[in-house]
Amino acid sequence: MSEQKLKIDLYIVVADDDPDDHQLIKDALKECNQNHIVTSVYNGEQLLDLLNNTGFYKRELLRDPDMIILDMRMPILSGMDVLKIIKSSEKLKHIPVFILSEMNMKHDVQTAMNLGIEDFFLKPLKYEALRDLMGEVCKRTTGRTPRA
């Protein structure tokens, strides 16, 4: 089925090594936007494979994501390593990246901001706060992203 028939408002990629966090983020996104697709990856290498249509994710990508929700602490390639690759790639640097992490080291936050992320958020402790945060992120991305 083509993307136009699906009428997808947002195509979101969540990169986080914790399956429980994936489920919470997906649940929060479901409450905020009914016309979205979420693809989950669990480490930095999987994210790059997905974005580049290589490896396990060859032919998986529907289109460039409207946003990436990225955890900083992941195995194989950390969020910071992947962010540096994404933002240095002519093909990928336009994709908005939101950091959602338990890490709040000032140096890492500043480095991520300098690389061009949209925003950096600490993972909320309460689901309601996560839902509100995902709603705000969706509004910011939908409002800026032109749709066919």
Secondary structure, 3 states (H helix, E strand, C coil): CCHHHHCCCEEEEEECCCHHHHHHHHHHHHHHCCCEEEEEECCHHHHHHHHHCCHHHCCCCCCCCCEEEECCCCCCCCHHHHHHHHHHCCCCCCCCEEEEECCCCHHHHHHHHHHCCCEEEECCCCHHHHHHHHHHHHHHHHHHCCCC
